[in-house]
């Protein structure tokens, strides 16, 4: 019985309906346990992303929790690790913009790291799901460089290019 279903299951999976679909968008979450905004936003994001995981949405957590409680040497090691996580997901530029700050969530295209939209604590879970759906459409149907949703509300880059410990 299983052997007869195997070709059907393989075809189903190859169409992108399997649990291991390639990422289409990444939800990059700069978070920390001490962050009051994050305590509101993180559960909504996790629940929303879970509903889209089969469609190629992955959550990338950049956890800033230990940055404030570390000495300089530990802090530098933590920053290097977090920068590597961001870079491994095509989002190194996001660290340059927002690294060291919590409560910022950016949805990016998985193919080139292009920012699609941002999420804030003011959004309900349903609104977050709508933004994820819009990002999926943009990332899969619109040419790179043209993926600009209406009124993206990402905050302006916070780092101005001056050297700091978080750069």
ZIJOKA-V762438 format. One line per field, one symbol per residue. phi: phi as a letter, one per 40 degrees, with the letter a starting at -180 (. if undefined). psi: psi as a letter, one per 30 degrees, with the letter a starting at -180 (. if undefined). A space follows every 50 residues. Layout:
phi = ???
psi = ???
This chain:
phi = .ccccdcccccccccgcccbcccbbbccbcbacccccccccdcccdcccd cbcccgbbcbcbccdcccbbcdccdcccdccccccdccbgbdcccccbdg bbgbbbcbcccbgccbabbbccccdccccccccccccdccbbcdgbcbcc fdbcccdcccgccaccc
psi = eeeffeeeeeeeeffgglfhkkkelkjjjjlkffjeeefeeeeeeeeeee fgefggkkkjkjjgefefglleeeeeeeeeeeeeeeefggheeeeeefkf klgkkkklkfeggkkellklffkleeeeeeeeeeeeeeeffkkkfgijlk hkhkllkekgflklff.
